[in-house]
């Protein structure tokens, strides 16, 4: 009885301090979310709760770490679905038991083989080759031609009478923003997309029933470095790994051109870092905490040598195929037209089952991306490590 009373009193104290600090915490979340500068600075400082509290203090919000953490966990319990919280807890348990290995810090040399493949019936993508760090350009895949055409049609309808590559400078900013976001919603609602994705997966040599995909998205980057990704705002991205953001280590990325790419804007991959640990702010990173506004995103804190980037030329409907673990970055757009590209990510059940994946050398986060994956029927499914 004495222990239960003590626990109850502790909960009441937590609730009291959460109420006292509630307005400050919400104000801090709002201030950071509305300022890309603050969001980047907080992300760079670190994503452990003590890092977040320290950044809040810089902005004048002196919130105790334990209060901030308690508020965050309550918000996760309130806002996120039970299945996602269950997967988060399972990841933490498997990480603690060693089933999910901790990063192995390395400084190994690596040289990627870059291969050009022209599609022919019967082609089978060598996933292990890709997850081992090698890079492919894929040309002439019929389903990719269909997907790029679908995205062009969607954008052109949303931005008419302007061409999607120049609409950013022809339209008023709010109208342009709304039109781009509307275009992605239309793509998301397009019932043809799962059929095209099943065709693409089959043309890569796999059974759609064994492969999950992220709903195809388009990224628009303007010459000033701003832009849109899916239905949100974005910018030209500096060096990063998708795995820093919680992408599974068996994820395969496909990136291609929707319209002719402006000079120098191809995606740039830095293969020499594939087996080399890179300083970043992933310690403490939690996709669930990010979802409720109390985490930034991991960013690179090292100065990298970009002289040996791999950036193969791509025509419209070609694909660049690479591991989500590769360090990569946006090309710099110095033209007067926007760069419009498409992105698809794949997870194969066999790779998950057999632990065929890139080695974790520098991701210290505590969750993976659990939502946003779709099956052969176009239904969103739950997934985890």
Secondary structure by P-SEA (a helix, b strand, c coil): caaaaaaaaaaaaaaaaaaaaaaaaaaaaaaaaacaaaaaaaaaacccaaaaaaaaaaacccccaaaaaaaaaaaaaccccaaaaaaaaaaaaaaaacccccccccbbbbbbbbbbbccccccccaaaaaaabbbbbbcccaaaaaaaaaaaaaaaaaacccccccccccccaaaaaaaaaaaaaaaaaccaaaaaaaaaaaaacccccccccccbbbbbbcccccccccccccccccccccccccccccbbbbbbbcccccccccccccccccccccccccccccaaaaaacccccccccccccccccccccccccbbbbbbcccccccccccccbbbbbbbbbbbbaaaaaaccccccccccccccccccccccccbbbbbcc
